[in-house]
Amino acid sequence: MNEALRESLSAVMDGEGDDLALRRLLARSEDAELRATWSRYHLARDALTGHAAAVSVDISGAVRQAIDAEA
């Protein structure tokens, strides 16, 4: 992900993005790296503002696969 896209993402998240920044993000909305960065930025912002959500980890699938592999 290039610097211009990172800056657009940051600006939009801060409510300071213009139409160009929003169009730039929407054009790459299927990009896995952009989506992961969006998630990390939101987690960081929420943690810094005291709005962090509880993290849920579901290991049931991995446990089931391990049990099936041993059977």
mmCIF file of the N, C-alpha and C atoms, coordinates in Angstrom:
data_MODEL
# 
_entry.id   MODEL 
# 
loop_
_atom_site.group_PDB 
_atom_site.id 
_atom_site.type_symbol 
_atom_site.label_atom_id 
_atom_site.label_alt_id 
_atom_site.label_comp_id 
_atom_site.label_asym_id 
_atom_site.label_entity_id 
_atom_site.label_seq_id 
_atom_site.pdbx_PDB_ins_code 
_atom_site.Cartn_x 
_atom_site.Cartn_y 
_atom_site.Cartn_z 
_atom_site.occupancy 
_atom_site.B_iso_or_equiv 
_atom_site.pdbx_formal_charge 
_atom_site.auth_seq_id 
_atom_site.auth_comp_id 
_atom_site.auth_asym_id 
_atom_site.auth_atom_id 
_atom_site.pdbx_PDB_model_num 
ATOM 1   N N  . MET A 1 1  ? 0.861   -1.169  0.000  1.00 0.00 ? 1  MET A N  1 
ATOM 2   C CA . MET A 1 1  ? 0.000   0.000   0.000  1.00 0.00 ? 1  MET A CA 1 
ATOM 3   C C  . MET A 1 1  ? 0.906   1.230   0.000  1.00 0.00 ? 1  MET A C  1 
ATOM 4   N N  . ASN A 1 2  ? 0.611   2.169   -0.875 1.00 0.00 ? 2  ASN A N  1 
ATOM 5   C CA . ASN A 1 2  ? 1.468   3.348   -0.979 1.00 0.00 ? 2  ASN A CA 1 
ATOM 6   C C  . ASN A 1 2  ? 1.079   4.431   0.037  1.00 0.00 ? 2  ASN A C  1 
ATOM 7   N N  . GLU A 1 3  ? 1.945   5.416   0.152  1.00 0.00 ? 3  GLU A N  1 
ATOM 8   C CA . GLU A 1 3  ? 1.760   6.486   1.144  1.00 0.00 ? 3  GLU A CA 1 
ATOM 9   C C  . GLU A 1 3  ? 0.500   7.301   0.890  1.00 0.00 ? 3  GLU A C  1 
ATOM 10  N N  . ALA A 1 4  ? 0.176   7.566   -0.371 1.00 0.00 ? 4  ALA A N  1 
ATOM 11  C CA . ALA A 1 4  ? -1.027  8.349   -0.691 1.00 0.00 ? 4  ALA A CA 1 
ATOM 12  C C  . ALA A 1 4  ? -2.282  7.630   -0.213 1.00 0.00 ? 4  ALA A C  1 
ATOM 13  N N  . LEU A 1 5  ? -2.316  6.321   -0.383 1.00 0.00 ? 5  LEU A N  1 
ATOM 14  C CA . LEU A 1 5  ? -3.478  5.548   0.062  1.00 0.00 ? 5  LEU A CA 1 
ATOM 15  C C  . LEU A 1 5  ? -3.561  5.529   1.586  1.00 0.00 ? 5  LEU A C  1 
ATOM 16  N N  . ARG A 1 6  ? -2.401  5.398   2.244  1.00 0.00 ? 6  ARG A N  1 
ATOM 17  C CA . ARG A 1 6  ? -2.366  5.431   3.714  1.00 0.00 ? 6  ARG A CA 1 
ATOM 18  C C  . ARG A 1 6  ? -2.876  6.774   4.241  1.00 0.00 ? 6  ARG A C  1 
ATOM 19  N N  . GLU A 1 7  ? -2.445  7.846   3.602  1.00 0.00 ? 7  GLU A N  1 
ATOM 20  C CA . GLU A 1 7  ? -2.883  9.178   4.030  1.00 0.00 ? 7  GLU A CA 1 
ATOM 21  C C  . GLU A 1 7  ? -4.370  9.377   3.777  1.00 0.00 ? 7  GLU A C  1 
ATOM 22  N N  . SER A 1 8  ? -4.871  8.858   2.668  1.00 0.00 ? 8  SER A N  1 
ATOM 23  C CA . SER A 1 8  ? -6.308  8.942   2.389  1.00 0.00 ? 8  SER A CA 1 
ATOM 24  C C  . SER A 1 8  ? -7.094  8.196   3.455  1.00 0.00 ? 8  SER A C  1 
ATOM 25  N N  . LEU A 1 9  ? -6.625  7.021   3.808  1.00 0.00 ? 9  LEU A N  1 
ATOM 26  C CA . LEU A 1 9  ? -7.287  6.215   4.829  1.00 0.00 ? 9  LEU A CA 1 
ATOM 27  C C  . LEU A 1 9  ? -7.323  6.958   6.159  1.00 0.00 ? 9  LEU A C  1 
ATOM 28  N N  . SER A 1 10 ? -6.206  7.505   6.551  1.00 0.00 ? 10 SER A N  1 
ATOM 29  C CA . SER A 1 10 ? -6.124  8.246   7.804  1.00 0.00 ? 10 SER A CA 1 
ATOM 30  C C  . SER A 1 10 ? -7.045  9.460   7.793  1.00 0.00 ? 10 SER A C  1 
ATOM 31  N N  . ALA A 1 11 ? -7.054  10.191  6.693  1.00 0.00 ? 11 ALA A N  1 
ATOM 32  C CA . ALA A 1 11 ? -7.899  11.387  6.592  1.00 0.00 ? 11 ALA A CA 1 
ATOM 33  C C  . ALA A 1 11 ? -9.378  11.030  6.669  1.00 0.00 ? 11 ALA A C  1 
ATOM 34  N N  . VAL A 1 12 ? -9.781  9.986   5.962  1.00 0.00 ? 12 VAL A N  1 
ATOM 35  C CA . VAL A 1 12 ? -11.193 9.581   5.987  1.00 0.00 ? 12 VAL A CA 1 
ATOM 36  C C  . VAL A 1 12 ? -11.589 9.137   7.394  1.00 0.00 ? 12 VAL A C  1 
ATOM 37  N N  . MET A 1 13 ? -10.723 8.392   8.063  1.00 0.00 ? 13 MET A N  1 
ATOM 38  C CA . MET A 1 13 ? -11.031 7.945   9.423  1.00 0.00 ? 13 MET A CA 1 
ATOM 39  C C  . MET A 1 13 ? -11.142 9.113   10.393 1.00 0.00 ? 13 MET A C  1 
ATOM 40  N N  . ASP A 1 14 ? -10.370 10.172  10.148 1.00 0.00 ? 14 ASP A N  1 
ATOM 41  C CA . ASP A 1 14 ? -10.407 11.350  11.018 1.00 0.00 ? 14 ASP A CA 1 
ATOM 42  C C  . ASP A 1 14 ? -11.522 12.316  10.652 1.00 0.00 ? 14 ASP A C  1 
ATOM 43  N N  . GLY A 1 15 ? -12.306 11.974  9.633  1.00 0.00 ? 15 GLY A N  1 
ATOM 44  C CA . GLY A 1 15 ? -13.380 12.859  9.198  1.00 0.00 ? 15 GLY A CA 1 
ATOM 45  C C  . GLY A 1 15 ? -12.876 14.046  8.405  1.00 0.00 ? 15 GLY A C  1 
ATOM 46  N N  . GLU A 1 16 ? -11.646 13.964  7.908  1.00 0.00 ? 16 GLU A N  1 
ATOM 47  C CA . GLU A 1 16 ? -11.038 15.071  7.173  1.00 0.00 ? 16 GLU A CA 1 
ATOM 48  C C  . GLU A 1 16 ? -10.805 14.738  5.704  1.00 0.00 ? 16 GLU A C  1 
ATOM 49  N N  . GLY A 1 17 ? -11.274 13.583  5.269  1.00 0.00 ? 17 GLY A N  1 
ATOM 50  C CA . GLY A 1 17 ? -11.043 13.165  3.890  1.00 0.00 ? 17 GLY A CA 1 
ATOM 51  C C  . GLY A 1 17 ? -11.912 13.934  2.912  1.00 0.00 ? 17 GLY A C  1 
ATOM 52  N N  . ASP A 1 18 ? -11.342 14.245  1.763  1.00 0.00 ? 18 ASP A N  1 
ATOM 53  C CA . ASP A 1 18 ? -12.108 14.907  0.712  1.00 0.00 ? 18 ASP A CA 1 
ATOM 54  C C  . ASP A 1 18 ? -12.643 13.848  -0.258 1.00 0.00 ? 18 ASP A C  1 
ATOM 55  N N  . ASP A 1 19 ? -13.306 14.298  -1.315 1.00 0.00 ? 19 ASP A N  1 
ATOM 56  C CA . ASP A 1 19 ? -13.880 13.365  -2.285 1.00 0.00 ? 19 ASP A CA 1 
ATOM 57  C C  . ASP A 1 19 ? -12.814 12.494  -2.938 1.00 0.00 ? 19 ASP A C  1 
ATOM 58  N N  . LEU A 1 20 ? -11.657 13.067  -3.215 1.00 0.00 ? 20 LEU A N  1 
ATOM 59  C CA . LEU A 1 20 ? -10.579 12.299  -3.838 1.00 0.00 ? 20 LEU A CA 1 
ATOM 60  C C  . LEU A 1 20 ? -10.113 11.170  -2.920 1.00 0.00 ? 20 LEU A C  1 
ATOM 61  N N  . ALA A 1 21 ? -9.933  11.469  -1.645 1.00 0.00 ? 21 ALA A N  1 
ATOM 62  C CA . ALA A 1 21 ? -9.495  10.451  -0.690 1.00 0.00 ? 21 ALA A CA 1 
ATOM 63  C C  . ALA A 1 21 ? -10.521 9.328   -0.602 1.00 0.00 ? 21 ALA A C  1 
ATOM 64  N N  . LEU A 1 22 ? -11.778 9.683   -0.550 1.00 0.00 ? 22 LEU A N  1 
ATOM 65  C CA . LEU A 1 22 ? -12.831 8.676   -0.469 1.00 0.00 ? 22 LEU A CA 1 
ATOM 66  C C  . LEU A 1 22 ? -12.884 7.828   -1.735 1.00 0.00 ? 22 LEU A C  1 
ATOM 67  N N  . ARG A 1 23 ? -12.786 8.458   -2.895 1.00 0.00 ? 23 ARG A N  1 
ATOM 68  C CA . ARG A 1 23 ? -12.788 7.704   -4.162 1.00 0.00 ? 23 ARG A CA 1 
ATOM 69  C C  . ARG A 1 23 ? -11.583 6.774   -4.244 1.00 0.00 ? 23 ARG A C  1 
ATOM 70  N N  . ARG A 1 24 ? -10.433 7.246   -3.770 1.00 0.00 ? 24 ARG A N  1 
ATOM 71  C CA . ARG A 1 24 ? -9.214  6.434   -3.783 1.00 0.00 ? 24 ARG A CA 1 
ATOM 72  C C  . ARG A 1 24 ? -9.413  5.168   -2.942 1.00 0.00 ? 24 ARG A C  1 
ATOM 73  N N  . LEU A 1 25 ? -10.042 5.319   -1.783 1.00 0.00 ? 25 LEU A N  1 
ATOM 74  C CA . LEU A 1 25 ? -10.282 4.162   -0.918 1.00 0.00 ? 25 LEU A CA 1 
ATOM 75  C C  . LEU A 1 25 ? -11.327 3.224   -1.508 1.00 0.00 ? 25 LEU A C  1 
ATOM 76  N N  . LEU A 1 26 ? -12.398 3.784   -2.016 1.00 0.00 ? 26 LEU A N  1 
ATOM 77  C CA . LEU A 1 26 ? -13.455 2.949   -2.580 1.00 0.00 ? 26 LEU A CA 1 
ATOM 78  C C  . LEU A 1 26 ? -12.969 2.149   -3.782 1.00 0.00 ? 26 LEU A C  1 
ATOM 79  N N  . ALA A 1 27 ? -12.074 2.730   -4.562 1.00 0.00 ? 27 ALA A N  1 
ATOM 80  C CA . ALA A 1 27 ? -11.538 2.029   -5.729 1.00 0.00 ? 27 ALA A CA 1 
ATOM 81  C C  . ALA A 1 27 ? -10.714 0.810   -5.323 1.00 0.00 ? 27 ALA A C  1 
ATOM 82  N N  . ARG A 1 28 ? -10.167 0.833   -4.124 1.00 0.00 ? 28 ARG A N  1 
ATOM 83  C CA . ARG A 1 28 ? -9.329  -0.278  -3.649 1.00 0.00 ? 28 ARG A CA 1 
ATOM 84  C C  . ARG A 1 28 ? -9.988  -1.042  -2.513 1.00 0.00 ? 28 ARG A C  1 
ATOM 85  N N  . SER A 1 29 ? -11.301 -0.919  -2.366 1.00 0.00 ? 29 SER A N  1 
ATOM 86  C CA . SER A 1 29 ? -11.999 -1.499  -1.218 1.00 0.00 ? 29 SER A CA 1 
ATOM 87  C C  . SER A 1 29 ? -11.895 -3.020  -1.129 1.00 0.00 ? 29 SER A C  1 
ATOM 88  N N  . GLU A 1 30 ? -11.584 -3.688  -2.217 1.00 0.00 ? 30 GLU A N  1 
ATOM 89  C CA . GLU A 1 30 ? -11.428 -5.146  -2.186 1.00 0.00 ? 30 GLU A CA 1 
ATOM 90  C C  . GLU A 1 30 ? -9.998  -5.573  -1.856 1.00 0.00 ? 30 GLU A C  1 
ATOM 91  N N  . ASP A 1 31 ? -9.091  -4.620  -1.712 1.00 0.00 ? 31 ASP A N  1 
ATOM 92  C CA . ASP A 1 31 ? -7.686  -4.899  -1.429 1.00 0.00 ? 31 ASP A CA 1 
ATOM 93  C C  . ASP A 1 31 ? -7.536  -5.416  0.005  1.00 0.00 ? 31 ASP A C  1 
ATOM 94  N N  . ALA A 1 32 ? -7.000  -6.622  0.150  1.00 0.00 ? 32 ALA A N  1 
ATOM 95  C CA . ALA A 1 32 ? -6.866  -7.246  1.471  1.00 0.00 ? 32 ALA A CA 1 
ATOM 96  C C  . ALA A 1 32 ? -5.972  -6.432  2.400  1.00 0.00 ? 32 ALA A C  1 
ATOM 97  N N  . GLU A 1 33 ? -4.891  -5.871  1.866  1.00 0.00 ? 33 GLU A N  1 
ATOM 98  C CA . GLU A 1 33 ? -3.982  -5.078  2.702  1.00 0.00 ? 33 GLU A CA 1 
ATOM 99  C C  . GLU A 1 33 ? -4.669  -3.812  3.203  1.00 0.00 ? 33 GLU A C  1 
ATOM 100 N N  . LEU A 1 34 ? -5.431  -3.163  2.342  1.00 0.00 ? 34 LEU A N  1 
ATOM 101 C CA . LEU A 1 34 ? -6.168  -1.964  2.744  1.00 0.00 ? 34 LEU A CA 1 
ATOM 102 C C  . LEU A 1 34 ? -7.192  -2.304  3.822  1.00 0.00 ? 34 LEU A C  1 
ATOM 103 N N  . ARG A 1 35 ? -7.911  -3.391  3.644  1.00 0.00 ? 35 ARG A N  1 
ATOM 104 C CA . ARG A 1 35 ? -8.926  -3.792  4.624  1.00 0.00 ? 35 ARG A CA 1 
ATOM 105 C C  . ARG A 1 35 ? -8.286  -4.128  5.974  1.00 0.00 ? 35 ARG A C  1 
ATOM 106 N N  . ALA A 1 36 ? -7.137  -4.793  5.947  1.00 0.00 ? 36 ALA A N  1 
ATOM 107 C CA . ALA A 1 36 ? -6.441  -5.125  7.191  1.00 0.00 ? 36 ALA A CA 1 
ATOM 108 C C  . ALA A 1 36 ? -5.946  -3.860  7.886  1.00 0.00 ? 36 ALA A C  1 
ATOM 109 N N  . THR A 1 37 ? -5.431  -2.917  7.108  1.00 0.00 ? 37 THR A N  1 
ATOM 110 C CA . THR A 1 37 ? -4.965  -1.651  7.681  1.00 0.00 ? 37 THR A CA 1 
ATOM 111 C C  . THR A 1 37 ? -6.127  -0.880  8.273  1.00 0.00 ? 37 THR A C  1 
ATOM 112 N N  . TRP A 1 38 ? -7.259  -0.842  7.566  1.00 0.00 ? 38 TRP A N  1 
ATOM 113 C CA . TRP A 1 38 ? -8.477  -0.191  8.064  1.00 0.00 ? 38 TRP A CA 1 
ATOM 114 C C  . TRP A 1 38 ? -8.857  -0.774  9.420  1.00 0.00 ? 38 TRP A C  1 
ATOM 115 N N  . SER A 1 39 ? -8.833  -2.096  9.547  1.00 0.00 ? 39 SER A N  1 
ATOM 116 C CA . SER A 1 39 ? -9.180  -2.754  10.808 1.00 0.00 ? 39 SER A CA 1 
ATOM 117 C C  . SER A 1 39 ? -8.197  -2.399  11.912 1.00 0.00 ? 39 SER A C  1 
ATOM 118 N N  . ARG A 1 40 ? -6.899  -2.426  11.590 1.00 0.00 ? 40 ARG A N  1 
ATOM 119 C CA . ARG A 1 40 ? -5.890  -2.080  12.604 1.00 0.00 ? 40 ARG A CA 1 
ATOM 120 C C  . ARG A 1 40 ? -6.021  -0.641  13.061 1.00 0.00 ? 40 ARG A C  1 
ATOM 121 N N  . TYR A 1 41 ? -6.250  0.267   12.131 1.00 0.00 ? 41 TYR A N  1 
ATOM 122 C CA . TYR A 1 41 ? -6.417  1.676   12.495 1.00 0.00 ? 41 TYR A CA 1 
ATOM 123 C C  . TYR A 1 41 ? -7.621  1.852   13.421 1.00 0.00 ? 41 TYR A C  1 
ATOM 124 N N  . HIS A 1 42 ? -8.707  1.151   13.121 1.00 0.00 ? 42 HIS A N  1 
ATOM 125 C CA . HIS A 1 42 ? -9.895  1.253   13.971 1.00 0.00 ? 42 HIS A CA 1 
ATOM 126 C C  . HIS A 1 42 ? -9.639  0.671   15.357 1.00 0.00 ? 42 HIS A C  1 
ATOM 127 N N  . LEU A 1 43 ? -8.959  -0.462  15.419 1.00 0.00 ? 43 LEU A N  1 
ATOM 128 C CA . LEU A 1 43 ? -8.636  -1.048  16.720 1.00 0.00 ? 43 LEU A CA 1 
ATOM 129 C C  . LEU A 1 43 ? -7.763  -0.105  17.539 1.00 0.00 ? 43 LEU A C  1 
ATOM 130 N N  . ALA A 1 44 ? -6.762  0.488   16.888 1.00 0.00 ? 44 ALA A N  1 
ATOM 131 C CA . ALA A 1 44 ? -5.870  1.418   17.590 1.00 0.00 ? 44 ALA A CA 1 
ATOM 132 C C  . ALA A 1 44 ? -6.635  2.641   18.075 1.00 0.00 ? 44 ALA A C  1 
ATOM 133 N N  . ARG A 1 45 ? -7.474  3.204   17.210 1.00 0.00 ? 45 ARG A N  1 
ATOM 134 C CA . ARG A 1 45 ? -8.246  4.386   17.597 1.00 0.00 ? 45 ARG A CA 1 
ATOM 135 C C  . ARG A 1 45 ? -9.178  4.063   18.762 1.00 0.00 ? 45 ARG A C  1 
ATOM 136 N N  . ASP A 1 46 ? -9.854  2.930   18.682 1.00 0.00 ? 46 ASP A N  1 
ATOM 137 C CA . ASP A 1 46 ? -10.769 2.546   19.752 1.00 0.00 ? 46 ASP A CA 1 
ATOM 138 C C  . ASP A 1 46 ? -10.033 2.331   21.067 1.00 0.00 ? 46 ASP A C  1 
ATOM 139 N N  . ALA A 1 47 ? -8.863  1.719   21.006 1.00 0.00 ? 47 ALA A N  1 
ATOM 140 C CA . ALA A 1 47 ? -8.080  1.505   22.223 1.00 0.00 ? 47 ALA A CA 1 
ATOM 141 C C  . ALA A 1 47 ? -7.613  2.830   22.816 1.00 0.00 ? 47 ALA A C  1 
ATOM 142 N N  . LEU A 1 48 ? -7.191  3.756   21.964 1.00 0.00 ? 48 LEU A N  1 
ATOM 143 C CA . LEU A 1 48 ? -6.709  5.055   22.443 1.00 0.00 ? 48 LEU A CA 1 
ATOM 144 C C  . LEU A 1 48 ? -7.824  5.908   23.038 1.00 0.00 ? 48 LEU A C  1 
ATOM 145 N N  . THR A 1 49 ? -9.041  5.721   22.561 1.00 0.00 ? 49 THR A N  1 
ATOM 146 C CA . THR A 1 49 ? -10.160 6.521   23.058 1.00 0.00 ? 49 THR A CA 1 
ATOM 147 C C  . THR A 1 49 ? -10.963 5.801   24.135 1.00 0.00 ? 49 THR A C  1 
ATOM 148 N N  . GLY A 1 50 ? -10.509 4.606   24.522 1.00 0.00 ? 50 GLY A N  1 
ATOM 149 C CA . GLY A 1 50 ? -11.199 3.864   25.569 1.00 0.00 ? 50 GLY A CA 1 
ATOM 150 C C  . GLY A 1 50 ? -12.457 3.163   25.105 1.00 0.00 ? 50 GLY A C  1 
ATOM 151 N N  . HIS A 1 51 ? -12.583 2.950   23.815 1.00 0.00 ? 51 HIS A N  1 
ATOM 152 C CA . HIS A 1 51 ? -13.767 2.285   23.276 1.00 0.00 ? 51 HIS A CA 1 
ATOM 153 C C  . HIS A 1 51 ? -13.442 0.905   22.719 1.00 0.00 ? 51 HIS A C  1 
ATOM 154 N N  . ALA A 1 52 ? -12.410 0.295   23.232 1.00 0.00 ? 52 ALA A N  1 
ATOM 155 C CA . ALA A 1 52 ? -11.990 -1.003  22.707 1.00 0.00 ? 52 ALA A CA 1 
ATOM 156 C C  . ALA A 1 52 ? -13.057 -2.054  22.985 1.00 0.00 ? 52 ALA A C  1 
ATOM 157 N N  . ALA A 1 53 ? -13.377 -2.796  21.964 1.00 0.00 ? 53 ALA A N  1 
ATOM 158 C CA . ALA A 1 53 ? -14.353 -3.874  22.093 1.00 0.00 ? 53 ALA A CA 1 
ATOM 159 C C  . ALA A 1 53 ? -13.645 -5.118  22.613 1.00 0.00 ? 53 ALA A C  1 
ATOM 160 N N  . ALA A 1 54 ? -14.406 -5.966  23.240 1.00 0.00 ? 54 ALA A N  1 
ATOM 161 C CA . ALA A 1 54 ? -13.852 -7.226  23.708 1.00 0.00 ? 54 ALA A CA 1 
ATOM 162 C C  . ALA A 1 54 ? -13.461 -8.067  22.495 1.00 0.00 ? 54 ALA A C  1 
ATOM 163 N N  . VAL A 1 55 ? -12.298 -8.648  22.566 1.00 0.00 ? 55 VAL A N  1 
ATOM 164 C CA . VAL A 1 55 ? -11.822 -9.486  21.470 1.00 0.00 ? 55 VAL A CA 1 
ATOM 165 C C  . VAL A 1 55 ? -12.284 -10.909 21.721 1.00 0.00 ? 55 VAL A C  1 
ATOM 166 N N  . SER A 1 56 ? -12.888 -11.489 20.721 1.00 0.00 ? 56 SER A N  1 
ATOM 167 C CA . SER A 1 56 ? -13.383 -12.850 20.825 1.00 0.00 ? 56 SER A CA 1 
ATOM 168 C C  . SER A 1 56 ? -12.540 -13.755 19.941 1.00 0.00 ? 56 SER A C  1 
ATOM 169 N N  . VAL A 1 57 ? -12.043 -14.811 20.526 1.00 0.00 ? 57 VAL A N  1 
ATOM 170 C CA . VAL A 1 57 ? -11.238 -15.762 19.775 1.00 0.00 ? 57 VAL A CA 1 
ATOM 171 C C  . VAL A 1 57 ? -11.982 -17.086 19.748 1.00 0.00 ? 57 VAL A C  1 
ATOM 172 N N  . ASP A 1 58 ? -12.252 -17.574 18.554 1.00 0.00 ? 58 ASP A N  1 
ATOM 173 C CA . ASP A 1 58 ? -12.954 -18.844 18.393 1.00 0.00 ? 58 ASP A CA 1 
ATOM 174 C C  . ASP A 1 58 ? -11.958 -19.884 17.914 1.00 0.00 ? 58 ASP A C  1 
ATOM 175 N N  . ILE A 1 59 ? -11.599 -20.797 18.806 1.00 0.00 ? 59 ILE A N  1 
ATOM 176 C CA . ILE A 1 59 ? -10.641 -21.840 18.446 1.00 0.00 ? 59 ILE A CA 1 
ATOM 177 C C  . ILE A 1 59 ? -11.325 -23.174 18.190 1.00 0.00 ? 59 ILE A C  1 
ATOM 178 N N  . SER A 1 60 ? -12.638 -23.188 18.186 1.00 0.00 ? 60 SER A N  1 
ATOM 179 C CA . SER A 1 60 ? -13.369 -24.448 18.060 1.00 0.00 ? 60 SER A CA 1 
ATOM 180 C C  . SER A 1 60 ? -13.038 -25.188 16.767 1.00 0.00 ? 60 SER A C  1 
ATOM 181 N N  . GLY A 1 61 ? -12.888 -24.460 15.668 1.00 0.00 ? 61 GLY A N  1 
ATOM 182 C CA . GLY A 1 61 ? -12.557 -25.105 14.397 1.00 0.00 ? 61 GLY A CA 1 
ATOM 183 C C  . GLY A 1 61 ? -11.203 -25.793 14.443 1.00 0.00 ? 61 GLY A C  1 
ATOM 184 N N  . ALA A 1 62 ? -10.219 -25.121 15.025 1.00 0.00 ? 62 ALA A N  1 
ATOM 185 C CA . ALA A 1 62 ? -8.878  -25.700 15.123 1.00 0.00 ? 62 ALA A CA 1 
ATOM 186 C C  . ALA A 1 62 ? -8.866  -26.910 16.046 1.00 0.00 ? 62 ALA A C  1 
ATOM 187 N N  . VAL A 1 63 ? -9.620  -26.839 17.129 1.00 0.00 ? 63 VAL A N  1 
ATOM 188 C CA . VAL A 1 63 ? -9.700  -27.970 18.058 1.00 0.00 ? 63 VAL A CA 1 
ATOM 189 C C  . VAL A 1 63 ? -10.366 -29.158 17.367 1.00 0.00 ? 63 VAL A C  1 
ATOM 190 N N  . ARG A 1 64 ? -11.451 -28.891 16.642 1.00 0.00 ? 64 ARG A N  1 
ATOM 191 C CA . ARG A 1 64 ? -12.154 -29.968 15.932 1.00 0.00 ? 64 ARG A CA 1 
ATOM 192 C C  . ARG A 1 64 ? -11.228 -30.627 14.908 1.00 0.00 ? 64 ARG A C  1 
ATOM 193 N N  . GLN A 1 65 ? -10.454 -29.842 14.172 1.00 0.00 ? 65 GLN A N  1 
ATOM 194 C CA . GLN A 1 65 ? -9.527  -30.400 13.187 1.00 0.00 ? 65 GLN A CA 1 
ATOM 195 C C  . GLN A 1 65 ? -8.455  -31.252 13.860 1.00 0.00 ? 65 GLN A C  1 
ATOM 196 N N  . ALA A 1 66 ? -7.963  -30.807 14.998 1.00 0.00 ? 66 ALA A N  1 
ATOM 197 C CA . ALA A 1 66 ? -6.943  -31.571 15.717 1.00 0.00 ? 66 ALA A CA 1 
ATOM 198 C C  . ALA A 1 66 ? -7.507  -32.893 16.211 1.00 0.00 ? 66 ALA A C  1 
ATOM 199 N N  . ILE A 1 67 ? -8.729  -32.872 16.711 1.00 0.00 ? 67 ILE A N  1 
ATOM 200 C CA . ILE A 1 67 ? -9.378  -34.104 17.184 1.00 0.00 ? 67 ILE A CA 1 
ATOM 201 C C  . ILE A 1 67 ? -9.615  -35.052 16.017 1.00 0.00 ? 67 ILE A C  1 
ATOM 202 N N  . ASP A 1 68 ? -10.118 -34.512 14.909 1.00 0.00 ? 68 ASP A N  1 
ATOM 203 C CA . ASP A 1 68 ? -10.368 -35.341 13.727 1.00 0.00 ? 68 ASP A CA 1 
ATOM 204 C C  . ASP A 1 68 ? -9.076  -35.947 13.188 1.00 0.00 ? 68 ASP A C  1 
ATOM 205 N N  . ALA A 1 69 ? -7.983  -35.197 13.260 1.00 0.00 ? 69 ALA A N  1 
ATOM 206 C CA . ALA A 1 69 ? -6.700  -35.687 12.765 1.00 0.00 ? 69 ALA A CA 1 
ATOM 207 C C  . ALA A 1 69 ? -6.171  -36.839 13.613 1.00 0.00 ? 69 ALA A C  1 
ATOM 208 N N  . GLU A 1 70 ? -6.497  -36.840 14.901 1.00 0.00 ? 70 GLU A N  1 
ATOM 209 C CA . GLU A 1 70 ? -6.038  -37.900 15.795 1.00 0.00 ? 70 GLU A CA 1 
ATOM 210 C C  . GLU A 1 70 ? -6.912  -39.138 15.712 1.00 0.00 ? 70 GLU A C  1 
ATOM 211 N N  . ALA A 1 71 ? -8.136  -38.981 15.256 1.00 0.00 ? 71 ALA A N  1 
ATOM 212 C CA . ALA A 1 71 ? -9.083  -40.115 15.227 1.00 0.00 ? 71 ALA A CA 1 
ATOM 213 C C  . ALA A 1 71 ? -8.804  -41.066 14.099 1.00 0.00 ? 71 ALA A C  1 
# 
